[in-house]
């Protein structure tokens, strides 16, 4: 039983990652009922697709994802798997960097006794220093198997994060019940069933349960491997992850809805700046630091298989590739050369760091990664394998899984890109990436005094009141009034200009 629970903890740790911080965003997009139902359906689809992948591998006697694709579809199938695995890993690593950029500056600023808003370059400096001083040394380890031993520690960090979130939400709601004046009168109503956000949240949820790339390692790690044992481990890990996601999504949505009119993809970026919250941020950063080399390991091996083994012709044959590289060893008699090993690692860390600095926000990165590569690896390929190998049994379920993957690949990709273009057009501030910054509170009435505004804010909003100022230091209620006056003057001047131009051209009355 020790081996069973160790394997379950390792698999659960590989499933639960930065996507958990985007669950309140998914609940805000879909509503409580639809988001919860969607998480359950995606978890069931993950269990089914994982079983399809394993049964196909055993039926064809292939020991890796790449070999199975090569056996069924030739070199092109193996190439698709390698590109998809690289894209999936790179997207996840970029999201890691963005989350580090959201978490670490808060902790560093608290240690320095200053406001993060007063240090505009702090985010980039902290992300670069963390990547160079922590992530890169861990990623240069030849065999990160020792990191698997601290899976329970990483899961404990996530459990502590959930308990803290529950306590924070209970404190807020109890305070509002005891003193109704603390309730924010500008709190947006909760969404219960919002289908318009389904295809924007679907790829994030698909990515949240991605574990198909770990199945072959899990199977080989068991002393007595069998489909039944792996299925039990999968069921335990996926079910516990689903319950965890539902709790974090629902409670985080309740906690942030009162103080943030727009809920973004990083829950902790909307946390108040208190010592306990900063401690939670620090634990999450530690968990990310440990997870980074685990994710970069298969990415580095896929890059080596794709670009270096292909030069020798080994990558296109079932006798070489990612499945033969374990702990840095290549079955044909060598190791990944030190130059290539370090070069690939540095390139991945630097490239994903650049992506974390430049890309707009974590929900966009998770959404586009889940739509483009997660759908292929997690649903499309396992379902297509099953339809190819088994001509009679399980074809209905495989067709349904394939339909889910194709929807995530096509419609969700379009939804994510459309949503992002709308955000750019509306100049919506992002939480992470290039447009980092915290979303502002809902503006109070212009004639409400500051003391009354503070009194009516819930606990989460009170902590963020000091941040609710513009770059000139003007409180948000005064800032909104100034901007409105400026907009009125601009509108009047624009109308006068159009009227004068129309009169000069003899075109009659100007359009309003």
C-alpha positions as CSV (number, residue, x, y, z in Angstrom):
1,X,0.0,0.0,0.0
2,X,3.0,2.3,0.5
3,X,3.9,2.0,-3.1
4,X,0.2,2.6,-4.1
5,X,-0.1,5.8,-2.2
6,X,3.3,7.1,-3.2
7,X,2.4,6.6,-6.8
8,X,-1.0,8.3,-6.2
9,X,0.7,11.2,-4.5
10,X,3.2,11.6,-7.3
11,X,0.5,11.5,-10.0
12,X,-1.7,13.9,-8.1
13,X,1.2,16.3,-7.7
14,X,1.8,16.2,-11.5
15,X,-2.0,16.9,-12.1
16,X,-2.4,19.8,-9.6
17,X,-0.4,22.7,-10.7
18,X,-0.8,26.4,-11.5
19,X,-4.1,25.7,-13.1
20,X,-5.6,25.5,-9.6
21,X,-5.1,29.3,-9.3
22,X,-7.3,29.8,-12.4
23,X,-10.2,27.9,-11.0
24,X,-12.0,30.9,-9.6
25,X,-11.7,32.5,-13.0
26,X,-13.3,29.5,-14.6
27,X,-16.1,29.6,-12.1
28,X,-16.6,33.3,-12.8
29,X,-16.7,32.5,-16.5
30,X,-19.2,29.6,-16.4
31,X,-21.0,30.0,-13.1
32,X,-21.1,27.7,-10.1
33,X,-23.3,25.0,-11.6
34,X,-21.8,24.8,-15.1
35,X,-18.2,25.0,-13.9
36,X,-18.7,22.2,-11.3
37,X,-20.5,20.1,-13.9
38,X,-17.7,20.8,-16.5
39,X,-15.0,19.8,-14.0
40,X,-16.7,16.5,-13.3
41,X,-17.2,15.7,-17.0
42,X,-13.6,16.6,-17.9
43,X,-12.3,14.4,-15.0
44,X,-14.4,11.5,-16.3
45,X,-13.1,12.1,-19.9
46,X,-9.5,12.1,-18.5
47,X,-10.1,8.7,-16.8
48,X,-11.5,7.3,-20.0
49,X,-8.8,8.7,-22.3
50,X,-6.1,7.5,-20.0
51,X,-7.5,3.9,-20.0
52,X,-7.7,4.1,-23.8
53,X,-4.1,5.1,-24.0
54,X,-2.8,2.3,-21.8
55,X,-5.0,-0.5,-23.4
56,X,-3.8,0.6,-26.8
57,X,-0.1,0.5,-25.7
58,X,-0.5,-3.0,-24.2
59,X,-2.4,-4.3,-27.2
60,X,0.4,-3.1,-29.6
61,X,3.2,-3.8,-27.1
62,X,4.6,-0.3,-27.2
63,X,6.1,1.3,-24.1
64,X,5.8,5.0,-24.7
65,X,3.5,7.6,-26.2
66,X,5.8,8.3,-29.1
67,X,6.4,4.7,-30.0
68,X,2.6,4.1,-30.0
69,X,2.1,7.0,-32.3
70,X,4.9,5.8,-34.5
71,X,3.5,2.3,-34.6
72,X,0.1,3.4,-35.7
73,X,0.8,6.5,-37.8
74,X,4.4,6.3,-38.7
75,X,7.1,9.1,-38.3
76,X,4.4,11.8,-38.8
77,X,2.5,10.5,-35.8
78,X,5.6,10.5,-33.6
79,X,6.4,14.0,-34.8
80,X,3.0,15.3,-33.8
81,X,3.4,13.8,-30.3
82,X,6.8,15.3,-29.9
83,X,5.7,18.8,-31.0
84,X,2.5,18.6,-28.8
85,X,4.5,17.5,-25.7
86,X,7.0,20.3,-26.2
87,X,4.2,22.8,-26.6
88,X,2.4,21.5,-23.6
89,X,5.5,21.7,-21.4
90,X,6.6,25.1,-22.7
91,X,3.1,26.6,-22.1
92,X,3.0,25.2,-18.6
93,X,6.5,26.5,-17.8
94,X,5.6,30.0,-19.1
95,X,2.6,29.9,-16.8
96,X,4.9,29.0,-13.9
97,X,7.0,32.1,-14.6
98,X,3.9,34.3,-14.7
99,X,2.7,33.0,-11.3
100,X,6.2,33.5,-9.8
101,X,6.0,37.1,-11.1
102,X,2.7,37.5,-9.4
103,X,3.7,35.9,-6.1
104,X,7.3,36.9,-5.4
105,X,7.1,40.7,-5.7
106,X,4.4,40.8,-3.0
107,X,6.7,38.9,-0.6
108,X,9.8,40.9,-1.5
109,X,8.0,44.2,-1.2
110,X,6.7,43.1,2.2
111,X,10.2,42.3,3.4
112,X,11.4,45.7,2.1
113,X,8.5,47.5,3.8
114,X,7.3,49.1,0.5
115,X,4.4,48.9,-1.8
116,X,4.9,46.8,-5.0
117,X,3.2,49.5,-7.0
118,X,6.1,51.9,-6.1
119,X,8.6,49.5,-7.5
120,X,7.6,49.1,-11.2
121,X,10.7,47.0,-12.2
122,X,10.5,44.7,-9.2
123,X,8.5,42.0,-11.1
124,X,11.0,41.6,-13.9
125,X,14.0,41.6,-11.5
126,X,12.5,39.0,-9.2
127,X,11.4,36.7,-12.1
128,X,14.9,36.9,-13.6
129,X,16.7,36.3,-10.3
130,X,14.4,33.4,-9.3
131,X,14.9,31.8,-12.7
132,X,18.7,32.2,-12.6
133,X,19.2,31.4,-8.9
134,X,16.6,28.7,-8.2
135,X,14.9,27.3,-11.4
136,X,18.0,26.9,-13.5
137,X,20.2,25.0,-10.9
138,X,17.3,22.6,-10.2
139,X,16.6,22.1,-13.9
140,X,20.2,21.2,-14.6
141,X,19.9,18.1,-12.4
142,X,20.5,14.9,-14.5
143,X,17.9,12.9,-12.6
144,X,15.1,14.8,-10.8
145,X,13.7,11.5,-9.4
146,X,14.7,12.7,-5.9
147,X,12.2,15.5,-6.2
148,X,9.4,13.0,-6.4
149,X,10.0,12.2,-2.7
150,X,8.6,15.5,-1.7
151,X,5.3,15.1,-3.5
152,X,3.6,14.9,-0.1
153,X,5.2,18.2,0.9
154,X,4.0,19.9,-2.3
155,X,0.5,18.6,-1.8
156,X,0.6,19.8,1.8
157,X,1.3,23.3,0.5
158,X,-1.8,23.1,-1.7
159,X,-3.9,21.8,1.2
160,X,-2.7,24.6,3.4
161,X,-3.5,27.1,0.6
162,X,-7.1,25.7,0.5
163,X,-7.5,25.9,4.3
164,X,-6.3,29.5,4.3
165,X,-8.7,30.4,1.5
166,X,-11.6,28.9,3.4
167,X,-10.6,30.8,6.6
168,X,-10.2,34.1,4.6
169,X,-13.7,33.6,3.0
170,X,-15.4,32.7,6.3
171,X,-13.9,35.7,8.0
172,X,-15.2,38.0,5.3
173,X,-18.7,36.6,5.2
174,X,-19.0,36.4,9.0
175,X,-17.9,40.0,9.3
176,X,-20.6,41.0,6.7
177,X,-23.3,39.1,8.6
178,X,-22.3,40.7,12.0
179,X,-22.0,44.1,10.5
180,X,-24.0,44.6,7.2
181,X,-22.3,48.0,6.7
182,X,-19.2,46.0,5.7
183,X,-20.9,44.4,2.7
184,X,-19.7,46.0,-0.5
185,X,-22.9,47.6,-2.1
186,X,-21.1,47.4,-5.5
187,X,-20.5,43.6,-5.4
188,X,-21.4,42.0,-8.7
189,X,-24.0,39.3,-8.7
190,X,-22.8,35.7,-8.8
191,X,-23.0,33.7,-12.0
192,X,-24.7,30.3,-11.6
193,X,-25.0,29.1,-15.2
194,X,-23.2,31.0,-17.9
195,X,-22.8,29.0,-21.1
196,X,-21.1,31.9,-22.9
197,X,-17.9,31.3,-20.9
198,X,-17.8,27.5,-21.5
199,X,-15.4,27.4,-24.4
200,X,-13.0,29.9,-22.7
201,X,-12.8,27.8,-19.5
202,X,-12.8,24.3,-21.2
203,X,-9.2,24.3,-22.3
204,X,-8.0,25.4,-18.9
205,X,-9.9,22.6,-17.2
206,X,-8.6,20.1,-19.8
207,X,-5.1,21.2,-19.0
208,X,-5.8,21.0,-15.3
209,X,-6.3,17.2,-15.5
210,X,-3.5,16.5,-18.0
211,X,-1.7,13.4,-16.8
212,X,-1.5,11.2,-19.9
213,X,2.2,11.9,-20.5
214,X,2.9,10.5,-17.0
215,X,1.1,7.2,-17.5
216,X,4.0,5.2,-18.9
217,X,6.3,6.3,-16.2
218,X,3.7,5.4,-13.6
219,X,3.2,1.9,-15.1
220,X,6.9,1.2,-15.2
221,X,7.4,2.4,-11.6
222,X,5.1,-0.2,-10.2
223,X,6.6,-3.5,-8.9
224,X,3.6,-5.4,-10.2
225,X,2.1,-3.3,-12.9
226,X,-1.4,-3.9,-14.2
227,X,-4.2,-2.0,-15.9
228,X,-6.4,-2.5,-12.8
229,X,-3.8,-1.1,-10.4
230,X,-3.1,1.9,-12.6
231,X,-6.8,2.5,-13.0
232,X,-7.2,2.6,-9.2
233,X,-4.3,5.1,-8.9
234,X,-5.8,7.2,-11.7
235,X,-9.2,7.2,-10.1
236,X,-7.9,8.3,-6.7
237,X,-5.7,11.0,-8.1
238,X,-8.2,12.5,-10.6
239,X,-11.1,12.3,-8.2
240,X,-9.2,14.1,-5.4
241,X,-7.9,16.7,-7.9
242,X,-11.5,17.3,-9.1
243,X,-12.8,17.8,-5.6
244,X,-9.9,20.1,-4.8
245,X,-10.5,22.2,-7.9
246,X,-14.2,22.5,-7.1
247,X,-13.5,23.7,-3.6
248,X,-10.8,26.2,-4.7
249,X,-12.9,27.5,-7.6
250,X,-16.1,28.0,-5.7
251,X,-14.6,29.4,-2.5
252,X,-12.1,31.6,-4.4
253,X,-15.0,33.0,-6.6
254,X,-16.9,33.9,-3.4
255,X,-13.9,35.4,-1.8
256,X,-12.8,37.6,-4.7
257,X,-16.2,38.6,-6.2
258,X,-16.9,41.0,-3.3
259,X,-13.7,43.1,-3.9
260,X,-12.8,42.5,-7.6
261,X,-15.3,43.3,-10.4
262,X,-13.1,41.4,-12.8
263,X,-11.7,38.0,-11.6
264,X,-8.4,37.1,-13.3
265,X,-6.6,33.9,-13.7
266,X,-4.3,34.2,-10.7
267,X,-6.1,33.9,-7.5
268,X,-3.2,34.9,-5.3
269,X,-2.7,38.1,-7.1
270,X,-6.0,39.2,-5.7
271,X,-5.0,38.2,-2.2
272,X,-4.5,40.9,0.5
273,X,-1.0,41.8,1.5
274,X,-0.9,40.3,5.0
275,X,1.9,38.3,6.6
276,X,-0.1,35.1,6.5
277,X,-1.1,35.6,2.8
278,X,2.6,36.3,2.0
279,X,3.5,33.0,3.7
280,X,1.0,31.2,1.6
281,X,2.5,32.9,-1.5
282,X,5.9,31.7,-0.4
283,X,4.7,28.1,0.0
284,X,3.2,28.2,-3.5
285,X,6.5,29.5,-5.0
286,X,8.3,26.6,-3.3
287,X,5.9,24.2,-4.9
288,X,6.4,25.8,-8.3
289,X,10.2,25.6,-7.9
290,X,10.1,21.9,-7.2
291,X,7.6,21.3,-10.1
292,X,9.6,23.2,-12.7
293,X,12.4,20.6,-13.2
294,X,9.8,17.8,-13.3
295,X,8.1,19.5,-16.2
296,X,11.3,20.6,-18.0
297,X,12.6,17.0,-17.9
298,X,10.3,15.5,-20.6
299,X,10.4,18.7,-22.5
300,X,14.2,18.6,-22.7
301,X,14.2,14.9,-23.7
302,X,11.6,15.6,-26.4
303,X,13.7,18.4,-27.8
304,X,16.8,16.2,-27.8
305,X,14.8,13.4,-29.5
306,X,13.3,15.8,-32.1
307,X,16.4,17.7,-33.1
308,X,19.5,15.6,-32.2
309,X,18.4,12.0,-32.6
310,X,16.7,12.9,-35.9
311,X,20.1,13.9,-37.3
312,X,21.3,10.3,-36.8
313,X,18.0,8.8,-38.0
314,X,17.2,7.2,-34.6
315,X,14.2,9.5,-33.9
316,X,12.2,8.0,-36.8
317,X,12.6,4.4,-35.8
318,X,11.2,2.5,-32.8
319,X,14.7,1.9,-31.6
320,X,15.3,5.4,-30.4
321,X,13.6,8.4,-28.9
322,X,12.1,9.7,-25.7
323,X,11.0,6.4,-24.4
324,X,14.6,5.1,-24.4
325,X,15.9,8.0,-22.4
326,X,15.6,7.4,-18.7
327,X,17.7,9.4,-16.2
328,X,19.6,11.0,-19.1
329,X,20.5,7.6,-20.6
330,X,20.0,6.6,-24.3
331,X,19.5,2.9,-24.9
332,X,21.8,2.9,-28.0
333,X,24.8,3.2,-25.7
334,X,25.3,6.9,-24.7
335,X,24.0,9.8,-22.7
336,X,22.7,13.2,-23.7
337,X,25.9,15.0,-24.2
338,X,26.7,17.6,-21.6
339,X,26.8,20.5,-24.1
340,X,23.4,19.6,-25.5
341,X,22.0,18.9,-22.0
342,X,23.0,22.3,-20.7
343,X,22.2,24.2,-23.9
344,X,18.7,22.8,-24.2
345,X,18.0,23.5,-20.5
346,X,19.3,27.1,-20.6
347,X,17.3,27.7,-23.8
348,X,14.1,26.4,-22.3
349,X,14.5,28.4,-19.0
350,X,15.4,31.6,-20.9
351,X,12.7,31.2,-23.5
352,X,9.9,30.5,-21.1
353,X,11.1,33.3,-18.9
354,X,10.9,35.7,-21.9
355,X,7.4,34.4,-22.5
356,X,6.4,35.0,-18.9
357,X,7.7,38.6,-19.1
358,X,6.0,39.4,-22.4
359,X,2.7,37.4,-22.5
360,X,-0.3,39.3,-21.1
361,X,-1.8,37.0,-18.4
362,X,-1.8,33.5,-17.0
363,X,-5.4,32.7,-18.1
364,X,-4.5,33.4,-21.7
365,X,-1.4,31.2,-21.5
366,X,-3.3,28.3,-19.8
367,X,-6.2,28.6,-22.2
368,X,-4.2,28.7,-25.4
369,X,-1.9,25.9,-24.2
370,X,-4.8,23.7,-23.2
371,X,-6.6,24.4,-26.5
372,X,-3.7,23.8,-28.9
373,X,-1.6,21.1,-27.3
374,X,-3.5,19.8,-24.2
375,X,-6.5,18.8,-26.4
376,X,-4.2,16.9,-28.7
377,X,-2.2,15.0,-26.1
378,X,-5.0,14.4,-23.6
379,X,-8.0,13.6,-25.8
380,X,-7.6,13.6,-29.6
381,X,-4.6,11.2,-29.8
382,X,-5.8,8.7,-27.2
383,X,-9.3,8.5,-28.8
384,X,-7.8,8.2,-32.3
385,X,-5.5,5.4,-31.1
386,X,-8.5,3.5,-29.7
387,X,-10.5,3.9,-32.8
388,X,-7.6,2.6,-34.9
389,X,-6.6,-0.3,-32.7
390,X,-10.1,-1.5,-31.6
391,X,-12.5,-2.0,-34.5
392,X,-15.6,-3.1,-32.4
393,X,-15.4,-2.3,-28.7
394,X,-15.5,1.1,-27.1
395,X,-15.9,3.1,-30.3
396,X,-18.8,5.2,-29.0
397,X,-16.8,6.4,-26.0
398,X,-13.8,7.0,-28.1
399,X,-15.8,9.1,-30.6
400,X,-17.2,11.2,-27.7
401,X,-13.7,11.8,-26.3
402,X,-12.5,12.7,-29.8
403,X,-15.3,15.2,-30.1
404,X,-14.4,16.9,-26.8
405,X,-10.8,17.2,-28.0
406,X,-11.7,18.6,-31.4
407,X,-14.1,21.2,-29.7
408,X,-11.3,22.3,-27.4
409,X,-8.9,22.5,-30.3
410,X,-11.1,24.5,-32.6
411,X,-13.8,26.4,-30.8
412,X,-11.9,27.0,-27.6
413,X,-8.8,28.3,-29.5
414,X,-11.0,30.8,-31.3
415,X,-12.8,31.8,-28.0
416,X,-9.5,32.3,-26.2
417,X,-8.0,34.5,-29.0
418,X,-11.3,36.5,-29.3
419,X,-11.4,37.1,-25.6
420,X,-7.8,38.3,-25.5
421,X,-8.3,40.6,-28.5
422,X,-11.4,42.1,-26.7
423,X,-9.4,42.6,-23.6
424,X,-6.7,44.5,-25.6
425,X,-9.3,46.6,-27.4
426,X,-10.9,47.5,-24.1
427,X,-7.5,48.0,-22.4
428,X,-8.4,45.7,-19.6
429,X,-5.5,45.5,-17.1
430,X,-3.9,42.1,-16.7
431,X,-2.8,40.5,-13.5
432,X,0.4,38.9,-14.9
433,X,2.7,39.2,-17.8
434,X,3.5,42.5,-19.5
435,X,0.4,44.2,-18.2
436,X,0.9,43.2,-14.6
437,X,-1.0,45.1,-12.0
438,X,-4.0,44.5,-9.7
439,X,-7.5,45.0,-10.9
440,X,-9.1,48.0,-9.4
441,X,-12.0,48.0,-7.0
442,X,-15.5,48.9,-8.2
443,X,-15.6,52.8,-7.9
444,X,-17.9,54.2,-5.2
445,X,-20.2,57.2,-5.8
446,X,-18.4,60.4,-6.3
447,X,-20.0,62.1,-3.3
448,X,-19.2,59.3,-0.9
449,X,-16.5,60.3,1.7
450,X,-13.4,58.2,1.9
451,X,-14.1,57.1,5.5
452,X,-17.6,55.8,4.5
453,X,-16.1,54.0,1.5
454,X,-13.6,52.2,3.8
455,X,-16.3,51.3,6.3
456,X,-18.4,49.7,3.7
457,X,-15.6,47.6,2.2
458,X,-15.3,43.9,3.0
459,X,-12.1,42.6,4.6
460,X,-10.4,41.7,1.3
461,X,-11.1,45.1,-0.2
462,X,-9.8,47.0,2.9
463,X,-6.4,45.4,2.5
464,X,-6.4,46.5,-1.2
465,X,-7.5,50.1,-0.4
466,X,-4.0,51.5,-0.4
467,X,-3.5,50.0,-3.9
468,X,-6.7,51.6,-5.2
469,X,-5.0,54.8,-6.4
470,X,-3.8,55.8,-9.8
471,X,-0.2,56.5,-10.8
472,X,-0.5,60.1,-9.7
473,X,-1.5,59.0,-6.2
474,X,-5.1,60.2,-6.5
475,X,-7.7,58.0,-4.7
476,X,-9.8,56.0,-7.1
477,X,-13.1,57.9,-6.4
478,X,-11.4,61.3,-7.1
479,X,-9.5,59.7,-10.1
480,X,-12.7,58.5,-11.6
481,X,-14.3,61.9,-11.2
482,X,-11.2,63.6,-12.8
483,X,-11.3,61.2,-15.8
484,X,-15.0,61.7,-16.2
485,X,-14.6,65.5,-16.3
486,X,-11.7,65.0,-18.8
487,X,-13.8,62.7,-21.0
488,X,-16.7,65.3,-20.9
489,X,-14.4,68.0,-22.1
490,X,-12.9,65.8,-24.7
491,X,-16.4,64.9,-26.0
492,X,-17.5,68.6,-26.2
493,X,-14.3,69.5,-28.0
494,X,-14.7,66.6,-30.4
495,X,-18.3,67.6,-31.2
496,X,-17.3,71.2,-31.8
497,X,-14.5,70.2,-34.1
498,X,-16.9,67.9,-36.1
499,X,-19.5,70.7,-36.4
500,X,-17.0,73.2,-37.6
501,X,-15.6,70.8,-40.2
502,X,-19.1,70.0,-41.5
503,X,-20.0,73.7,-41.8
504,X,-16.7,74.4,-43.6
505,X,-17.4,71.6,-46.1
506,X,-21.0,72.6,-46.6
507,X,-22.1,69.1,-45.5
508,X,-24.9,70.3,-43.2
509,X,-25.3,69.4,-39.6
510,X,-22.6,67.2,-38.0
511,X,-23.4,63.7,-36.8
512,X,-23.6,63.4,-33.0
